[in-house]
């Protein structure tokens, strides 16, 4: 249901060292997102952000060959929308076959690509040109071919020729198409509605790109670059709002939001707190708005181990934002890479103070041990840290620390 036949890429290696080529990973990840959206188990924006984060961040570009590249978030958006549309059309086909439908109706939407204007709002025969009850229906062949054009979001609905009433009369379609065809002039520049809509899509992508650059600049302490990004974002949004107001094309501000960039470790850390603990330097991957941030400072060190305090579960880790609700999620491999770049981690064995990280049916602690080549001591249940720094494993106190060695 998704189209990545021209994608050229390298590959991914997961936390267990298993290699999967990027094309396969891209296909599998996008297919999962499409199924979630099509089934209604998640909304489009959530699926998109999860997919971009899984694939490595919205700054990556997908190379289609022939000099054509797209930002990862743009490619993900196009593929999920395309896949969801294909899933809907295939479901409709199945229903149509069961009902004995012999035709299709194409939906109508404003500002379509010019090559698809011919089929908007019309009914077609699936068995060649035919006349039913005095109404002549053109063959659906041309429309069906256009529906396969990559990026087309038109939906076909099965109908019974001569029985199913069209959604629009001939007069209504003519008026809608007349309105669509009228050129629009903004500041002396005249374009079609479709061209202005495509301009808005490019502005949305430009804003996402600048937001990503700004986040990286802030994390690295480059406030000058961050301010320059803010100026560009403001200019792009002003132009975007101007086009929307003049054309009536609806604004979609959610399309300007990039996937949350991963935190960057620097001496001036953003969201990652470095503190001393009983004379030892520890990385505090806990936000200062979190009570755990204060409580963890009082944890008594364990000889032979470096403490790492971070929220997580048996499969991975997360760093929460100041609101305590949204979070950047990390696999064990990603967290291992963060620790390697952390000047306050000295390469020793780790006591991993993270809920369920040592659960026998999980992989967080074992994968981290494998990646870093050290022993990892982790809890097999929830970790409760008290204000004085004392800890309890499990709400009933019956949990325990499990030692994982590199395999």
Kinemage of the C-alpha trace (Angstrom):
@kinemage 1
@onewidth
@group {chain A} dominant
@subgroup {mainchain}
@vectorlist {calphas} color= white
{ca unk a 1} P 0.000 0.000 0.000
{ca unk a 2} L 2.993 2.332 0.244
{ca unk a 3} L 5.272 3.404 -2.566
{ca unk a 4} L 9.003 3.339 -1.835
{ca unk a 5} L 10.109 1.471 -4.935
{ca unk a 6} L 12.609 4.205 -5.839
{ca unk a 7} L 14.028 4.725 -2.368
{ca unk a 8} L 17.789 4.214 -2.089
{ca unk a 9} L 19.329 3.889 1.375
{ca unk a 10} L 21.797 2.002 3.588
{ca unk a 11} L 20.533 0.275 6.705
{ca unk a 12} L 19.707 0.178 10.437
{ca unk a 13} L 21.312 -1.819 13.239
{ca unk a 14} L 19.134 -2.410 16.291
{ca unk a 15} L 20.233 -2.693 19.916
{ca unk a 16} L 20.982 -6.406 19.449
{ca unk a 17} L 23.314 -5.803 16.532
{ca unk a 18} L 20.861 -7.116 13.917
{ca unk a 19} L 21.077 -5.418 10.526
{ca unk a 20} L 18.023 -4.492 8.470
{ca unk a 21} L 18.357 -2.512 5.278
{ca unk a 22} L 16.752 0.920 5.422
{ca unk a 23} L 14.325 0.180 2.628
{ca unk a 24} L 12.877 -2.779 4.532
{ca unk a 25} L 12.832 -0.822 7.794
{ca unk a 26} L 11.154 2.125 6.097
{ca unk a 27} L 8.555 -0.167 4.507
{ca unk a 28} L 7.774 -2.032 7.736
{ca unk a 29} L 7.579 1.113 9.862
{ca unk a 30} L 5.356 2.932 7.390
{ca unk a 31} L 3.127 -0.120 6.945
{ca unk a 32} L 2.598 -0.267 10.706
{ca unk a 33} L 1.659 3.426 10.773
{ca unk a 34} L -0.740 3.006 7.849
{ca unk a 35} L -2.499 0.102 9.562
{ca unk a 36} L -2.826 2.093 12.797
{ca unk a 37} L -4.374 5.063 10.988
{ca unk a 38} L -6.589 2.951 8.731
{ca unk a 39} L -7.878 0.881 11.669
{ca unk a 40} L -8.529 3.964 13.788
{ca unk a 41} L -6.233 2.799 16.590
{ca unk a 42} L -4.326 6.096 16.437
{ca unk a 43} L -4.687 9.486 14.774
{ca unk a 44} L -2.650 10.622 11.787
{ca unk a 45} L -0.445 13.159 13.577
{ca unk a 46} L 0.471 10.716 16.359
{ca unk a 47} L 1.322 8.009 13.825
{ca unk a 48} L 3.464 10.413 11.851
{ca unk a 49} L 5.450 11.679 14.829
{ca unk a 50} L 6.041 8.144 16.117
{ca unk a 51} L 7.201 7.032 12.687
{ca unk a 52} L 9.622 9.912 12.247
{ca unk a 53} L 11.076 9.337 15.722
{ca unk a 54} L 11.435 5.614 14.995
{ca unk a 55} L 13.256 6.291 11.743
{ca unk a 56} L 15.704 8.669 13.322
{ca unk a 57} L 14.493 12.251 13.305
{ca unk a 58} L 12.982 14.751 10.910
{ca unk a 59} L 16.329 16.102 9.729
{ca unk a 60} L 17.068 12.946 7.678
{ca unk a 61} L 16.365 13.076 3.937
{ca unk a 62} L 15.070 10.212 1.805
{ca unk a 63} L 16.811 9.808 -1.558
{ca unk a 64} L 14.512 8.651 -4.368
{ca unk a 65} L 17.249 8.732 -7.004
{ca unk a 66} L 17.462 11.004 -10.007
{ca unk a 67} L 18.296 13.966 -7.805
{ca unk a 68} L 14.948 13.790 -5.972
{ca unk a 69} L 15.101 13.933 -2.174
{ca unk a 70} L 12.573 14.770 0.511
{ca unk a 71} L 12.866 15.461 4.211
{ca unk a 72} L 12.034 12.356 6.230
{ca unk a 73} L 8.954 13.921 7.824
{ca unk a 74} L 7.631 14.917 4.375
{ca unk a 75} L 8.238 11.414 3.018
{ca unk a 76} L 6.546 9.851 6.038
{ca unk a 77} L 3.536 12.154 5.713
{ca unk a 78} L 3.108 11.362 2.017
{ca unk a 79} L 3.461 7.611 2.530
{ca unk a 80} L 1.031 7.390 5.444
{ca unk a 81} L -1.595 9.468 3.637
{ca unk a 82} L -1.098 7.428 0.471
{ca unk a 83} L -1.235 4.124 2.336
{ca unk a 84} L -4.347 5.091 4.296
{ca unk a 85} L -6.047 6.101 1.049
{ca unk a 86} L -5.077 2.794 -0.599
{ca unk a 87} L -6.393 0.865 2.401
{ca unk a 88} L -9.696 2.740 2.206
{ca unk a 89} L -10.022 2.124 -1.533
{ca unk a 90} L -9.260 -1.573 -1.175
{ca unk a 91} L -11.845 -1.921 1.586
{ca unk a 92} L -14.408 -0.123 -0.569
{ca unk a 93} L -13.591 -2.468 -3.457
{ca unk a 94} L -14.281 -5.481 -1.260
{ca unk a 95} L -17.641 -4.055 -0.135
{ca unk a 96} L -18.500 -3.155 -3.716
{ca unk a 97} L -17.864 -6.706 -4.916
{ca unk a 98} L -20.074 -8.131 -2.167
{ca unk a 99} L -22.890 -5.722 -3.128
{ca unk a 100} L -22.542 -6.355 -6.853
{ca unk a 101} L -21.560 -2.771 -7.654
{ca unk a 102} L -20.710 -2.074 -11.302
{ca unk a 103} L -19.377 1.469 -11.053
{ca unk a 104} L -17.448 3.956 -8.952
{ca unk a 105} L -17.813 7.591 -7.912
{ca unk a 106} L -14.767 9.811 -7.331
{ca unk a 107} L -14.908 12.348 -4.540
{ca unk a 108} L -14.447 16.095 -5.136
{ca unk a 109} L -12.022 18.359 -3.311
{ca unk a 110} L -10.736 21.849 -3.918
{ca unk a 111} L -7.489 22.605 -5.725
{ca unk a 112} L -6.612 19.125 -7.058
{ca unk a 113} L -3.617 18.592 -9.298
{ca unk a 114} L -4.606 19.758 -12.820
{ca unk a 115} L -4.276 16.286 -14.356
{ca unk a 116} L -6.961 14.957 -11.987
{ca unk a 117} L -9.592 17.660 -12.468
{ca unk a 118} L -11.431 15.641 -15.135
{ca unk a 119} L -12.665 12.966 -12.712
{ca unk a 120} L -13.744 15.069 -9.752
{ca unk a 121} L -17.213 14.197 -8.457
{ca unk a 122} L -18.054 11.964 -11.423
{ca unk a 123} L -19.461 8.448 -11.715
{ca unk a 124} L -17.855 5.834 -13.971
{ca unk a 125} L -18.588 2.350 -15.288
{ca unk a 126} L -16.241 -0.515 -14.400
{ca unk a 127} L -17.056 -2.406 -17.599
{ca unk a 128} L -16.484 0.177 -20.299
{ca unk a 129} L -18.712 2.976 -21.505
{ca unk a 130} L -22.380 2.124 -21.065
{ca unk a 131} L -25.835 3.680 -20.813
{ca unk a 132} L -28.219 2.815 -17.969
{ca unk a 133} L -31.709 4.291 -17.641
{ca unk a 134} L -30.849 6.933 -20.206
{ca unk a 135} L -27.665 8.030 -18.425
{ca unk a 136} L -24.325 7.395 -20.162
{ca unk a 137} L -21.354 6.518 -17.953
{ca unk a 138} L -17.786 6.777 -19.238
{ca unk a 139} L -15.320 3.952 -18.682
{ca unk a 140} L -13.474 4.116 -15.340
{ca unk a 141} L -10.136 3.113 -16.887
{ca unk a 142} L -8.649 6.627 -17.072
{ca unk a 143} L -9.849 7.549 -13.582
{ca unk a 144} L -8.508 4.301 -12.098
{ca unk a 145} L -5.115 4.995 -13.654
{ca unk a 146} L -5.093 8.523 -12.227
{ca unk a 147} L -5.949 7.204 -8.767
{ca unk a 148} L -2.688 5.238 -8.829
{ca unk a 149} L -0.616 8.396 -9.295
{ca unk a 150} L 1.593 8.702 -6.248
{ca unk a 151} L 0.289 11.288 -3.817
{ca unk a 152} L -3.237 11.345 -5.217
{ca unk a 153} L -5.685 11.501 -2.307
{ca unk a 154} L -8.929 11.061 -4.226
{ca unk a 155} L -11.176 8.325 -2.890
{ca unk a 156} L -13.342 6.056 -5.040
{ca unk a 157} L -16.684 4.763 -3.751
{ca unk a 158} L -18.451 1.726 -5.271
{ca unk a 159} L -21.878 2.446 -6.780
{ca unk a 160} L -24.638 0.670 -8.701
{ca unk a 161} L -25.110 2.370 -12.047
{ca unk a 162} L -28.583 3.795 -12.525
{ca unk a 163} L -29.400 3.389 -8.834
{ca unk a 164} L -26.809 5.314 -6.817
{ca unk a 165} L -27.536 9.041 -6.853
{ca unk a 166} L -24.476 11.218 -7.565
{ca unk a 167} L -23.343 13.457 -4.740
{ca unk a 168} L -23.307 16.482 -7.028
{ca unk a 169} L -25.574 17.501 -9.873
{ca unk a 170} L -24.020 18.580 -13.193
{ca unk a 171} L -24.780 22.200 -12.318
{ca unk a 172} L -23.166 21.907 -8.881
{ca unk a 173} L -20.024 20.320 -10.332
{ca unk a 174} L -19.788 23.003 -12.993
{ca unk a 175} L -19.948 25.761 -10.375
{ca unk a 176} L -17.426 24.056 -8.089
{ca unk a 177} L -15.016 23.545 -10.963
{ca unk a 178} L -15.489 27.146 -12.114
{ca unk a 179} L -14.522 28.394 -8.653
{ca unk a 180} L -11.529 26.072 -8.634
{ca unk a 181} L -10.275 27.319 -11.987
{ca unk a 182} L -10.265 31.015 -11.086
{ca unk a 183} L -6.685 32.348 -10.770
{ca unk a 184} L -5.757 34.141 -7.567
{ca unk a 185} L -3.436 37.161 -7.399
{ca unk a 186} L -1.395 37.935 -4.295
{ca unk a 187} L 1.009 40.900 -4.283
{ca unk a 188} L 1.014 40.991 -8.063
{ca unk a 189} L 1.674 37.241 -8.469
{ca unk a 190} L -1.087 35.241 -10.147
{ca unk a 191} L -1.354 31.480 -9.680
{ca unk a 192} L -3.975 28.761 -9.607
{ca unk a 193} L -5.399 27.561 -6.304
{ca unk a 194} L -3.452 24.317 -6.730
{ca unk a 195} L -0.175 26.213 -7.134
{ca unk a 196} L -0.866 28.345 -4.056
{ca unk a 197} L -1.730 25.199 -2.073
{ca unk a 198} L 1.568 23.611 -3.078
{ca unk a 199} L 3.298 26.791 -1.958
{ca unk a 200} L 1.697 26.395 1.463
{ca unk a 201} L 2.945 22.805 1.639
{ca unk a 202} L 6.494 24.022 0.911
{ca unk a 203} L 6.206 26.690 3.609
{ca unk a 204} L 5.063 24.052 6.123
{ca unk a 205} L 8.120 21.964 5.293
{ca unk a 206} L 10.377 25.022 5.583
{ca unk a 207} L 9.001 25.792 9.051
{ca unk a 208} L 9.563 22.188 10.188
{ca unk a 209} L 13.142 22.366 8.944
{ca unk a 210} L 13.835 25.632 10.776
{ca unk a 211} L 12.222 24.298 13.985
{ca unk a 212} L 14.541 21.287 13.841
{ca unk a 213} L 17.613 23.465 13.295
{ca unk a 214} L 16.524 25.798 16.101
{ca unk a 215} L 16.150 22.942 18.587
{ca unk a 216} L 19.622 21.660 17.758
{ca unk a 217} L 21.069 25.169 17.986
{ca unk a 218} L 19.534 25.751 21.409
{ca unk a 219} L 20.778 22.415 22.709
{ca unk a 220} L 24.310 23.276 21.615
{ca unk a 221} L 24.146 26.786 23.095
{ca unk a 222} L 24.123 28.570 19.709
{ca unk a 223} L 21.531 31.210 20.560
{ca unk a 224} L 22.441 33.382 17.568
{ca unk a 225} L 21.513 30.627 15.128
{ca unk a 226} L 18.358 29.873 17.140
{ca unk a 227} L 17.298 33.533 16.885
{ca unk a 228} L 17.948 33.508 13.123
{ca unk a 229} L 15.710 30.440 12.835
{ca unk a 230} L 12.970 32.243 14.759
{ca unk a 231} L 13.129 35.123 12.287
{ca unk a 232} L 12.823 32.769 9.323
{ca unk a 233} L 9.966 30.889 10.970
{ca unk a 234} L 8.124 34.151 11.577
{ca unk a 235} L 8.570 35.186 7.927
{ca unk a 236} L 7.422 31.799 6.620
{ca unk a 237} L 4.341 31.815 8.852
{ca unk a 238} L 3.418 35.361 7.834
{ca unk a 239} L 3.527 34.356 4.168
{ca unk a 240} L 1.599 31.195 4.947
{ca unk a 241} L -1.159 33.149 6.705
{ca unk a 242} L -1.279 35.660 3.852
{ca unk a 243} L -1.828 32.917 1.255
{ca unk a 244} L -4.478 31.229 3.384
{ca unk a 245} L -6.396 34.472 3.871
{ca unk a 246} L -6.307 35.386 0.169
{ca unk a 247} L -7.167 31.931 -1.198
{ca unk a 248} L -9.434 30.514 1.500
{ca unk a 249} L -7.228 27.432 1.711
{ca unk a 250} L -7.454 26.117 5.263
{ca unk a 251} L -4.390 26.453 7.446
{ca unk a 252} L -2.972 23.242 8.896
{ca unk a 253} L -0.627 24.348 11.687
{ca unk a 254} L -0.053 20.747 12.809
{ca unk a 255} L 1.903 20.235 9.574
{ca unk a 256} L 4.460 22.776 10.810
{ca unk a 257} L 5.344 20.796 13.927
{ca unk a 258} L 8.481 18.682 13.524
{ca unk a 259} L 9.024 15.388 15.278
{ca unk a 260} L 10.545 16.063 18.683
{ca unk a 261} L 14.332 16.262 18.180
{ca unk a 262} L 16.442 14.096 20.400
{ca unk a 263} L 18.255 15.808 23.236
{ca unk a 264} L 21.854 16.783 22.546
{ca unk a 265} L 24.454 16.323 25.252
{ca unk a 266} L 26.579 19.422 25.784
{ca unk a 267} L 28.160 21.158 28.735
{ca unk a 268} L 25.092 23.423 28.761
{ca unk a 269} L 22.587 20.588 28.693
{ca unk a 270} L 18.975 21.179 27.695
{ca unk a 271} L 16.649 18.930 29.673
{ca unk a 272} L 19.512 16.714 30.894
{ca unk a 273} L 20.668 17.685 34.354
{ca unk a 274} L 24.230 17.078 35.575
{ca unk a 275} L 24.682 16.982 39.368
{ca unk a 276} L 27.164 15.767 41.955
{ca unk a 277} L 26.151 12.822 44.120
{ca unk a 278} L 28.228 12.080 47.201
{ca unk a 279} L 31.371 13.257 45.411
{ca unk a 280} L 30.659 11.336 42.193
{ca unk a 281} L 29.589 13.014 38.929
{ca unk a 282} L 26.288 11.527 37.724
{ca unk a 283} L 24.178 12.151 34.644
{ca unk a 284} L 20.702 13.098 35.745
{ca unk a 285} L 18.429 12.358 32.811
{ca unk a 286} L 15.510 13.698 34.815
{ca unk a 287} L 13.941 17.100 34.364
{ca unk a 288} L 14.194 19.606 37.197
{ca unk a 289} L 10.382 19.786 37.441
{ca unk a 290} L 10.323 16.099 38.433
{ca unk a 291} L 10.456 15.182 42.157
{ca unk a 292} L 12.821 12.359 41.238
{ca unk a 293} L 15.349 15.002 40.245
{ca unk a 294} L 15.689 16.127 43.872
{ca unk a 295} L 15.313 12.703 45.476
{ca unk a 296} L 17.951 11.094 43.228
{ca unk a 297} L 20.583 13.557 44.435
{ca unk a 298} L 20.457 11.832 47.824
{ca unk a 299} L 20.932 8.246 46.596
{ca unk a 300} L 23.916 6.570 48.258
{ca unk a 301} L 26.421 5.338 45.646
{ca unk a 302} L 27.116 1.604 45.291
{ca unk a 303} L 30.793 0.624 45.187
{ca unk a 304} L 31.888 -0.567 41.769
{ca unk a 305} L 28.959 1.002 39.916
{ca unk a 306} L 28.062 4.311 38.327
{ca unk a 307} L 24.433 5.260 38.940
{ca unk a 308} L 22.278 6.250 35.979
{ca unk a 309} L 18.826 7.587 36.890
{ca unk a 310} L 16.283 7.776 34.088
{ca unk a 311} L 12.600 7.037 33.529
{ca unk a 312} L 11.833 3.985 31.435
{ca unk a 313} L 10.436 0.487 31.253
{ca unk a 314} L 11.629 -2.993 30.362
{ca unk a 315} L 12.158 -2.035 26.708
{ca unk a 316} L 13.704 1.430 26.753
{ca unk a 317} L 14.060 4.865 28.327
{ca unk a 318} L 12.559 8.348 28.193
{ca unk a 319} L 13.420 11.913 29.095
{ca unk a 320} L 10.369 13.973 29.943
{ca unk a 321} L 9.811 17.615 29.115
{ca unk a 322} L 9.145 20.278 31.726
{ca unk a 323} L 5.412 19.609 31.563
{ca unk a 324} L 6.105 16.052 32.746
{ca unk a 325} L 3.798 14.625 30.084
{ca unk a 326} L 5.598 14.583 26.734
{ca unk a 327} L 8.838 12.662 26.422
{ca unk a 328} L 11.678 11.775 24.084
{ca unk a 329} L 11.913 7.983 23.870
{ca unk a 330} L 15.209 6.122 23.504
{ca unk a 331} L 16.069 2.518 22.722
{ca unk a 332} L 18.854 0.881 24.768
{ca unk a 333} L 21.198 1.361 21.808
{ca unk a 334} L 20.387 5.082 21.654
{ca unk a 335} L 20.834 5.527 25.404
{ca unk a 336} L 24.168 3.698 25.193
{ca unk a 337} L 25.299 6.206 22.580
{ca unk a 338} L 24.219 9.078 24.828
{ca unk a 339} L 26.259 7.633 27.690
{ca unk a 340} L 29.329 7.253 25.460
{ca unk a 341} L 29.137 10.993 24.714
{ca unk a 342} L 28.469 11.908 28.332
{ca unk a 343} L 31.687 13.294 29.904
{ca unk a 344} L 30.411 12.315 33.361
{ca unk a 345} L 30.092 8.614 32.545
{ca unk a 346} L 33.492 6.974 32.951
{ca unk a 347} L 32.825 3.632 31.289
{ca unk a 348} L 32.261 1.603 34.461
{ca unk a 349} L 29.589 -0.881 35.469
{ca unk a 350} L 26.158 0.671 35.821
{ca unk a 351} L 23.441 0.569 38.438
{ca unk a 352} L 20.452 1.433 36.280
{ca unk a 353} L 17.825 3.158 38.409
{ca unk a 354} L 14.961 2.860 35.942
{ca unk a 355} L 11.614 1.134 36.514
{ca unk a 356} L 11.375 -2.434 35.179
{ca unk a 357} L 14.681 -2.125 33.283
{ca unk a 358} L 15.790 -5.474 34.711
{ca unk a 359} L 12.517 -7.343 34.173
{ca unk a 360} L 13.212 -10.867 32.972
{ca unk a 361} L 10.711 -10.556 30.093
{ca unk a 362} L 12.250 -7.289 28.862
{ca unk a 363} L 15.531 -6.309 27.234
{ca unk a 364} L 16.497 -2.813 28.412
{ca unk a 365} L 19.240 -3.762 30.896
{ca unk a 366} L 20.622 -6.676 28.885
{ca unk a 367} L 20.754 -4.647 25.673
{ca unk a 368} L 22.492 -1.769 27.462
{ca unk a 369} L 25.062 -4.213 28.888
{ca unk a 370} L 25.658 -5.634 25.418
{ca unk a 371} L 26.091 -2.215 23.861
{ca unk a 372} L 28.490 -0.827 26.476
{ca unk a 373} L 30.297 -4.063 27.321
{ca unk a 374} L 29.775 -3.600 31.079
{ca unk a 375} L 27.742 -5.137 33.890
{ca unk a 376} L 24.336 -3.547 34.422
{ca unk a 377} L 22.479 -3.910 37.719
{ca unk a 378} L 18.795 -3.131 37.188
{ca unk a 379} L 15.449 -3.529 39.041
{ca unk a 380} L 12.897 -6.093 37.904
{ca unk a 381} L 9.980 -3.967 39.117
{ca unk a 382} L 9.030 -0.357 39.713
{ca unk a 383} L 11.660 1.701 41.595
{ca unk a 384} L 10.393 3.941 44.371
{ca unk a 385} L 12.913 6.620 45.399
{ca unk a 386} L 12.220 8.393 48.673
{ca unk a 387} L 13.220 11.997 49.563
{ca unk a 388} L 16.207 10.745 51.590
{ca unk a 389} L 17.500 8.761 48.597
{ca unk a 390} L 16.533 5.334 49.904
{ca unk a 391} L 14.923 2.990 47.382
{ca unk a 392} L 12.360 0.205 47.302
{ca unk a 393} L 11.873 -2.240 44.414
{ca unk a 394} L 8.210 -3.021 43.826
{ca unk a 395} L 5.264 -1.452 45.598
{ca unk a 396} L 5.325 -4.367 48.044
{ca unk a 397} L 9.091 -4.202 48.413
{ca unk a 398} L 9.525 -7.726 47.038
{ca unk a 399} L 11.292 -6.722 43.843
{ca unk a 400} L 15.013 -7.199 43.419
{ca unk a 401} L 18.104 -6.055 41.589
{ca unk a 402} L 19.147 -8.281 38.668
{ca unk a 403} L 22.713 -8.368 37.351
{ca unk a 404} L 23.093 -8.464 33.560
{ca unk a 405} L 26.460 -9.162 31.964
{ca unk a 406} L 27.460 -8.592 28.363
{ca unk a 407} L 26.554 -11.541 26.125
